[in-house]
Amino acid sequence: MLKENERIDDLEYKGLKIIQNKKGFCFGIDSILLSDFAKNIKDGSYVADIGTGTGIISLLLCEKTNLSKIYGIEIQKDVAEMATRSVKLNNLEDKIEILNINVKNIFDVLEKNTFDVVVTNPPYKKENTGLKSEEKINLISRHEVECTLEDIVKQAYLLLKDKGEFYMVHRAERLVDVLYTLRKNKLEPKNIRFVHSKQNDKPNLILIKAVKNAKEFLKIESPLIIYKENGEYTEEILKIYNKI
């Protein structure tokens, strides 16, 4: 089951486990927060998880919701294969299918206007900004090398049914890019939640829900604080991690 540099991590949520490569891109709290942000999707939803990576969001949404099927789209062959093994490890083959394709070619496999929900934890950095990781697997995961924010949003619009829902986590400093790209592609931002490390820190993440072809109205939700001043998780984060 495991290959070199791989390990099995316990997600501590309904017995879920995940395979990760110690030298590759491992999931962070952003994926955990996004899966919780999107947990109120309607029963029986068909969901696409663009840039699924390790498959963490797909795995969690399977247990947090009553979705019918979720397709995890991942361009990197080795990463997609590892995610597929995590699906089998959790006996969720009937609920999750990992597709090793470029999001730009997604309609070679999936049909337009057929999905209720799209979720994504995309690469945060523009291709020519920031320090680039040496490992190719990390480079593709963190930088807009193989696909851009615009690519993901355009394809999400085409995948979704009318009034379908789009959920994304991104860096707070790219808020303008995100809002502009969503509205330009007729995914209307409806809810935003800012994520702060501590109460008095600036936000470092944003959680956004948008709806295809919806009317204009944006709700700013209460901020999500990760740590108390003493460095312990806040009560809300403990609940998200199923600790209380």
N, C-alpha and C positions, 0 to 999 in steps of 0.2 A: 504493500500500500504506500509506504513512504519512500521517497527518493532522497538523495544526498542533500543535506542542509534543511530538510523539511522536519516539521514537528506538528503534533496535534494539540490544539489549544481548546480548552473548555470554555464555551461562551457563557456558562453559568446562567443559562436561560432555557428552561424546559429540556435540558439534556443535550442541547445542541453542541456540536464540536466542529472545528474547522481546521483544515490543513493549511499551514503557512510555510513559506520558505524564509529562513532566517536571513538570507542574503538578498531577498527580494523586497517588494513593497508590502508591508504588513498593514492591516487595517488600523485606523485610529478612532478616537472618540467621535469624529465627524460622522462616520458611517453609522455608529450607534445612535447618535442624535437624529440623523435623517430617518432611520427606520422607525424611531419613536414618533417623529413629526408626521410621518405618513401612515400611522397605524389605524387611522379612522377611515380608510378607504372602504368602499361599499363591498358587502359580501358578494362573492362570485366574480370579482373583478379579474380582467386579464391585464397583466402588468408587464412592462418592459423595464429592465434594469440596465441602462446604458453605461458601459464601462464598469462591469460588475467586479473585475479584479478577482479577489479571493472568493467572491460570492457571498460576502458577509451580509449585505443588505437583503439579498434574495432569501437567504436562510432565515434571517430574523423576521422578515415580513410574512414568511410562511407560517410562523408560529404566533405572530402578533395579530394577524388578520385572518379572515376567511376567504382569501383570494382563491380563484379557480386555478390559475396557472401564471407562472412568472418566467419570462425568458431573460436570461442574463447574457448580455452582449459583451464580448471581450475580444479585442484584436490580437492579443499576444497568445500564441498557440500553447506555450508551456503553462501560462497562467490559467487559460481556459481549461486545459486538461486537469490542472490541480483543483480548480473549482468544481469540475465534474466529479472528481473523486470525493470531494467534501459532500456533494449532494448525495452520492451513493452511501457514504459513511453515515449519513443521517436518515437513510431510507426515504428520501424525498423525490425520487425520480418521477413520481406521478404528478408532482407539483412544480418542479423546477427543471428547466432545460437550458443548458449553457450552450451558446452559439459562438463559435470562433470565427467572427467576421468583423470587418471594418464597418463602423456605423454608417459610413458613406454608401456602403453596398447592402444596407439592411433589408431593402425591398427585394433582394434576390431570394430572401427566405421568408420574410414576414409581409403581411398585407397592409396596405394603407387604410386608415380610418377604422381600425378594428380593436384598438386598445382603450381600456377605461382609464389607465394610469401609466405614466412614465416616471421613473425615479432615476436620479443620477447624482453621483459624487464625481464630478469631472476633474480633469487636470486643472489646477488652480493658476498656474503661471503661464503667461504668454510665451511663445516659443523663444523669443530673443531677450527675455528678462530673467533676472535672478541667477543664482548659482545653479548650474546644472549638475545632476548626479552623474557619477562615472558609469554606474551600471545602467545598461540600456533599459532594463526592466523598470528601474526607478525613473529614468528620464521620461519614458512614455507615460508613466503613471502621474507624474507631477507637472509636466510641461505640455503645452498644446503642440505636440510634434506630429502626431498621427491624425488628430482631429481638434478642432477649435470649439469654443463655446457656441459660435454661430452654427457649426455643423450639427452639434448635438440638438440645439433648439429647433433648427429647421426640420430635422428628422423626427423629433418628438412631435412637432405639430402635425406632420403627415401621418404618423402612427396613430395618433389619438382620434377617437370619435369626437363629434361635436360636443362641447362642454366637458371633454375629458380633462383629467387633472395631471399636472406636472409638478413634481417635487424635486428640489435641488438644495444641496448645501454648497456654499462657496465662501471664498475669503471676503471679509467685510470691505477691504479696500477696492474690490472690484464691483461694488454695488451698482455704480452707474453703468458699467459695461453690461451687467446682468439685466437690469431693468430695461435698458435701451434695446438689448437684443431680444428680450421676451416680447415687448410690445411691438417691435418691428415685425416679428414673426407671428403676431396675433395670438400669443399666449399671454393673457392679461394677468399681471401680478395681483393676487388677492390677499395674501397673508405673508408677512415678513416677521421673523423673530431673530433678534440679535443675540449672539452668544458671547458671553464675557467670561474670562478666566476667573476673575474675582469681581466683587461688587463695584469697586471704583476703577477698574481697568477699562480701557477702550475695548469695544467689541472686536473679536478677531474672526468670527464666523457669522454667516447669515444663513438662515433656513427660509426657503421661499416656496410658496405654493402659487401656481398660476393655473388658469383655466382657459382652454381653447375657445376662442370667439366669445369670450364673456364681456360684460359691460365693465366700464371703469369704476372701480372702488377698491381701495387698498386699506387693509386693517394692519396696524402695527401692534403686534402682540407684546405682552410683558417680556422683559429680557430674561434669558436663561443664564443663570450663574452656575459655573461648574464647581468652584472651590469656595469654602469659607475662608476667613482671614487666617485661620490656623492651618490651612492647607488640606483639610479634610473635604471630601465631597459634600455638596449641599444635599438636603433631603430629596429634592427633585431628581438629582442625578442618581442618588441611591435607588430611588424608585424605578428609574429608567433601566438601571442595571439589575433590577429585581433583587436588591439587597434588603429592602424593607417592604 
